[in-house]
Amino acid sequence: MKEYDMLKDNPGKSLLFFALPMILGNLFQQFYNMADSIIVGKFVSEEALASVGASYSLTTVFIMIAIGGGIGSSVIISQYLGAKEYEKMKTSVYTALISFMILSLFMLIFGTVAKERLLLLLNTPANIFDDALLYLTIYFIGLPFLFMYNIFASVFNALGKSKIPLYLLIFSSILNVILDLFMVLVLHMGVAGVAIATVIAQGISAVISYIILINTLKNYVTETKYIEKFNKSMLKKMIFVAVPSILQQSIVSIGMVLVQSVVNGFGSSVLAGYSAGTRIESICIVPMIATGNAISTFTAQNLGAGQLDRVREGYYSGYRIIVSFAAVIAVIIALFYRPIISIFLDVENGSLAFNTGIRYLKFIGYFFVFIGFKSITDGVLRGSGDMLLFTISNLVNLSIRVFVAFYFSPKWGVQAVWYAIPMGWAANYIISFSYYLTGRWSRKRIVT
């Protein structure tokens, strides 16, 4: 695959070929996350699938914090790279790594202490509570490795090296599936086995990622050999961009957690079907999120180089990419929703769970274009460092999802949970796009 320069080559092609490795990498990441659900759903029990699903909404929040923080930091890194200030670029990388390692340790402590209370607050069904707690316990032990792995991936993307995370994800995905099968089929460890497999696979990948990143940074020649390893001023700039980015990346996950208690109230069978549907959704939104992240890096690099017209051209190219992806996804789901859900569940063994998953997937399949439009528009705002409207629009998204799910579920049933999703995406996009049209974002500069 040809390497495209975001500062010089055709914006549409640059975005697409930068986003493709990110898409493939994220698909592999979702694949080995799905492997946990597929293997326990097929080879353990419906309750095991529900317990992993109950834990998944919580674990995803922590990973999204890492992804959002990494993307926020990558804006600073990309702008320095675009301006060819390699010494400051390296300092910003080291500052990000040190800061997020410390944050991951705090999150490890928080998760270990609060895991049981969190499951209770989510109204987790009693028949799956113990397995869900066991999964979370193992997950939090390995959290620093899982967290830093995603930070490394964001740094590679900021440097325009989106193929490196792809190769590492392919490796960790294959390793994770092999370990899943060994833990469940050979050692009969059930839910604990798939959790341990995930921690081992991403832990090894995190170590490899660190080694490759240090060697990659050596390729950027600076006037002095001494590079400052931590800079408080840069950390403040990163926090300014990272906090809203964490919020944006976590919107889906936070919404899942807040409405999880609604779904849990309908019983473990409905939860199992919903969990299967959300795993498919997490795959379908990968091209949308990855394209938005590519737009963010594209915007940051070109604004750093003073090329505003390329940012606008790249943004509108993003629409063509999103519409193409959304159309393909909608057709696939419309034709194959039943066999897709059957990957997770056997219709004979859990008709309620199976039918819940089908109803969710058939509905949501037509609305992924909204999260795509929202993602590329948010990507421009985030890449420019204009975070106020970015934050407001994502908070509106979250508020709509939570309100509709809680208020209307007694009247509409569990369907209210998924009706709220496209409503939130559409509102987010309308607010962000309206602000984009003002052009105020184009006057922002984070690095000087």
SULDA-V279797 format. One record per pair of residues at least 4 apart in sequence whose ideal C-beta (glycine too) atoms are under 7 Angstrom apart, sorted by the first residue. I is the first residue (numbers start at 1). J is the second residue. If there is no record, write none. Layout:
((I:J) (I:J))
This chain:
((1:17) (2:17) (4:9) (4:13) (4:14) (4:17) (4:18) (5:9) (5:14) (6:14) (6:18) (6:160) (6:298) (6:301) (6:302) (7:82) (7:301) (7:302) (7:305) (7:307) (9:13) (9:14) (10:14) (11:15) (11:310) (11:313) (11:314) (11:317) (12:16) (12:317) (12:320) (13:17) (14:18) (14:298) (15:19) (15:294) (15:295) (15:298) (15:314) (15:317) (15:318) (15:321) (16:20) (16:321) (18:162) (18:294) (19:23) (19:290) (19:291) (19:294) (20:24) (21:25) (21:162) (21:163) (21:166) (22:26) (22:157) (22:162) (22:290) (22:293) (22:294) (23:27) (23:286) (23:287) (23:290) (24:28) (24:166) (25:29) (25:165) (25:166) (25:169) (26:30) (26:286) (26:290) (27:31) (27:283) (27:286) (28:32) (28:169) (28:170) (28:173) (29:33) (29:169) (30:34) (30:282) (30:283) (30:286) (31:35) (31:173) (32:172) (32:173) (32:176) (32:177) (32:201) (34:38) (34:279) (35:39) (35:176) (35:177) (35:180) (36:40) (36:52) (36:180) (36:194) (36:198) (37:41) (37:49) (37:52) (37:53) (37:275) (37:276) (37:279) (37:344) (38:42) (38:343) (38:344) (39:43) (39:180) (39:181) (39:184) (39:194) (40:44) (40:48) (40:49) (40:52) (40:184) (40:190) (40:191) (40:194) (41:46) (41:49) (41:344) (41:345) (43:184) (43:185) (44:48) (44:184) (44:190) (46:50) (46:269) (46:272) (46:349) (46:350) (46:353) (47:51) (47:127) (47:128) (47:268) (48:52) (48:131) (48:190) (48:191) (49:53) (49:272) (49:275) (49:344) (50:54) (50:128) (50:268) (50:271) (50:272) (50:275) (51:55) (51:128) (51:131) (51:132) (51:135) (51:191) (52:56) (52:135) (52:191) (52:194) (53:271) (53:272) (53:275) (54:119) (54:122) (54:124) (54:128) (54:132) (54:264) (54:271) (55:59) (55:132) (55:135) (55:136) (55:139) (56:60) (56:275) (57:253) (57:256) (57:257) (57:260) (58:118) (58:136) (58:257) (59:63) (59:139) (60:64) (60:253) (60:256) (61:65) (61:250) (61:253) (61:254) (61:257) (62:107) (62:111) (62:143) (62:147) (63:67) (63:146) (63:150) (64:68) (64:249) (64:250) (64:253) (65:69) (65:246) (65:250) (66:70) (66:147) (66:150) (66:151) (67:71) (67:150) (67:154) (67:249) (68:72) (68:242) (68:245) (68:246) (68:247) (68:248) (68:249) (68:250) (69:73) (69:100) (69:151) (69:242) (69:245) (69:246) (70:74) (70:150) (70:151) (70:153) (70:154) (70:155) (71:154) (71:245) (71:249) (71:293) (71:296) (72:238) (72:241) (72:242) (72:245) (72:246) (73:77) (73:96) (73:154) (73:238) (73:242) (74:78) (74:154) (74:155) (74:157) (74:158) (74:297) (75:79) (75:241) (75:296) (75:300) (75:382) (75:383) (75:385) (75:446) (76:80) (76:92) (76:234) (76:237) (76:238) (76:241) (76:446) (76:447) (77:81) (77:89) (77:92) (77:93) (77:155) (77:158) (78:82) (78:158) (78:297) (78:300) (78:301) (78:304) (79:83) (79:300) (79:303) (79:304) (79:446) (79:447) (80:85) (80:88) (80:89) (80:92) (80:304) (80:447) (81:89) (81:159) (81:301) (82:300) (82:301) (82:302) (82:304) (82:305) (83:304) (83:305) (83:447) (85:89) (86:90) (86:220) (86:221) (86:222) (87:91) (87:222) (87:223) (87:224) (87:227) (88:92) (89:93) (89:220) (90:94) (90:217) (90:220) (90:222) (90:227) (91:95) (91:227) (91:228) (91:231) (91:234) (92:96) (92:234) (93:97) (93:155) (93:217) (94:98) (94:229) (94:230) (95:99) (95:230) (95:231) (95:234) (95:235) (95:238) (96:100) (96:151) (96:155) (96:238) (97:101) (97:151) (98:102) (98:230) (99:103) (99:235) (100:104) (100:147) (100:148) (100:151) (101:105) (101:148) (102:106) (103:107) (104:108) (104:143) (104:144) (104:147) (104:148) (105:109) (105:144) (106:110) (107:111) (107:143) (107:147) (108:112) (108:140) (108:143) (108:144) (109:113) (110:114) (111:115) (111:140) (111:143) (112:140) (114:118) (115:119) (115:133) (115:136) (115:137) (115:140) (116:120) (116:133) (117:121) (118:122) (119:124) (119:129) (119:132) (119:133) (122:257) (122:260) (122:261) (122:264) (123:261) (123:264) (123:265) (124:128) (124:129) (124:132) (124:264) (125:129) (125:264) (125:267) (125:268) (125:271) (127:268) (128:132) (128:268) (129:133) (130:134) (131:135) (131:191) (132:136) (133:137) (134:138) (134:191) (134:192) (135:139) (135:191) (135:195) (136:140) (137:141) (138:142) (138:192) (138:195) (138:196) (138:199) (139:143) (139:195) (141:199) (142:146) (142:199) (142:203) (143:147) (144:148) (145:149) (145:199) (145:202) (145:203) (145:206) (146:202) (147:151) (148:152) (148:206) (149:153) (149:202) (149:205) (149:206) (149:209) (150:154) (151:155) (152:156) (152:206) (152:209) (152:210) (152:213) (153:157) (153:165) (154:158) (155:159) (155:213) (156:161) (156:162) (156:164) (156:165) (156:213) (157:162) (157:165) (157:293) (157:297) (158:297) (159:216) (161:216) (162:166) (163:167) (164:168) (164:212) (165:169) (166:170) (167:171) (168:172) (168:205) (168:208) (168:209) (169:173) (170:174) (171:175) (171:205) (172:176) (172:201) (172:202) (172:205) (173:177) (174:178) (175:179) (175:201) (175:204) (176:180) (176:197) (176:198) (176:201) (177:181) (178:182) (179:183) (179:197) (179:200) (179:201) (180:184) (180:193) (180:194) (180:197) (181:185) (182:186) (182:187) (183:187) (183:189) (183:193) (183:194) (183:196) (183:197) (184:189) (184:190) (184:193) (184:194) (187:193) (189:193) (191:195) (192:196) (193:197) (194:198) (195:199) (196:200) (197:201) (198:202) (199:203) (200:204) (201:205) (202:206) (203:207) (204:208) (205:209) (206:210) (207:211) (208:212) (209:213) (210:214) (211:215) (212:216) (213:217) (222:227) (231:235) (232:236) (233:237) (234:238) (235:239) (236:240) (237:241) (237:446) (238:242) (239:243) (240:387) (241:245) (241:382) (241:385) (241:387) (241:446) (242:246) (243:247) (244:248) (244:387) (244:390) (244:391) (245:249) (245:382) (246:250) (247:251) (247:391) (247:394) (248:378) (248:390) (248:394) (250:254) (251:255) (251:394) (251:397) (251:398) (252:256) (253:257) (254:258) (254:398) (255:259) (255:398) (255:401) (255:402) (256:260) (256:278) (258:402) (259:263) (259:401) (259:402) (259:405) (259:417) (260:264) (261:265) (262:405) (262:406) (262:409) (262:417) (263:270) (263:271) (263:274) (263:414) (263:417) (264:271) (266:270) (266:414) (267:271) (268:272) (269:273) (269:350) (269:352) (269:353) (270:274) (270:352) (270:356) (270:414) (271:275) (272:276) (272:345) (272:350) (272:353) (273:277) (273:345) (273:352) (273:353) (273:354) (273:355) (273:356) (273:357) (274:278) (274:356) (274:360) (275:279) (276:280) (276:341) (276:344) (276:345) (276:357) (277:281) (277:357) (277:360) (277:361) (278:282) (279:344) (280:284) (280:340) (280:361) (281:285) (281:364) (284:329) (284:368) (285:289) (285:368) (285:371) (286:290) (287:291) (287:325) (288:292) (288:322) (288:325) (288:368) (288:371) (288:372) (288:375) (289:293) (289:375) (290:294) (291:295) (291:318) (291:321) (291:322) (291:372) (291:375) (291:376) (292:296) (292:375) (292:376) (292:378) (292:379) (293:297) (293:379) (294:298) (295:299) (295:314) (295:315) (295:318) (295:376) (295:379) (295:380) (295:383) (296:300) (296:379) (296:382) (296:383) (297:301) (297:383) (298:302) (298:314) (298:383) (299:303) (299:311) (299:379) (299:380) (299:383) (299:384) (300:304) (300:383) (301:305) (302:307) (302:310) (302:311) (303:311) (303:383) (303:384) (303:445) (304:447) (307:311) (308:312) (308:442) (309:313) (310:314) (311:315) (311:380) (312:316) (313:317) (314:318) (315:376) (315:380) (317:321) (318:322) (318:376) (319:323) (319:376) (320:324) (321:325) (322:326) (322:369) (322:372) (322:373) (322:376) (323:327) (323:369) (324:328) (325:329) (325:372) (326:330) (326:368) (326:369) (326:372) (327:331) (328:332) (329:333) (329:365) (329:368) (330:334) (330:365) (330:366) (331:335) (332:336) (333:337) (333:361) (333:365) (334:365) (336:340) (337:341) (337:358) (337:361) (337:362) (338:342) (338:358) (340:361) (341:345) (341:354) (341:357) (341:358) (341:361) (342:347) (344:357) (345:350) (345:353) (345:354) (345:357) (346:350) (347:351) (347:354) (350:354) (351:355) (352:356) (353:357) (354:358) (355:359) (356:360) (357:361) (358:362) (359:363) (360:364) (360:418) (361:365) (363:418) (364:418) (364:421) (367:422) (367:425) (368:372) (369:373) (370:374) (370:422) (370:425) (370:426) (370:429) (371:375) (371:425) (372:376) (373:377) (373:429) (374:378) (374:425) (374:428) (374:429) (374:432) (375:379) (377:381) (377:429) (377:432) (377:433) (377:436) (378:382) (378:390) (378:432) (379:383) (380:384) (380:436) (380:441) (381:386) (381:389) (381:390) (381:432) (381:436) (381:441) (382:390) (384:441) (384:442) (384:444) (385:444) (385:446) (386:390) (386:440) (386:441) (386:444) (387:391) (388:392) (389:393) (389:431) (389:432) (389:435) (390:394) (390:432) (391:395) (392:396) (392:431) (393:397) (393:428) (393:431) (393:432) (394:398) (394:428) (395:399) (396:400) (396:427) (396:428) (396:431) (397:401) (397:424) (397:425) (397:427) (397:428) (398:402) (398:424) (399:403) (400:404) (400:420) (400:423) (400:424) (400:427) (401:405) (401:420) (401:421) (401:424) (402:406) (403:407) (404:408) (404:416) (404:419) (404:420) (404:423) (405:409) (405:416) (405:417) (405:420) (408:412) (408:416) (409:413) (409:414) (409:416) (409:417) (412:416) (412:419) (415:419) (416:420) (419:423) (420:424) (421:425) (422:426) (423:427) (424:428) (425:429) (426:430) (427:431) (428:432) (429:433) (430:434) (431:435) (432:436) (433:437) (436:441))
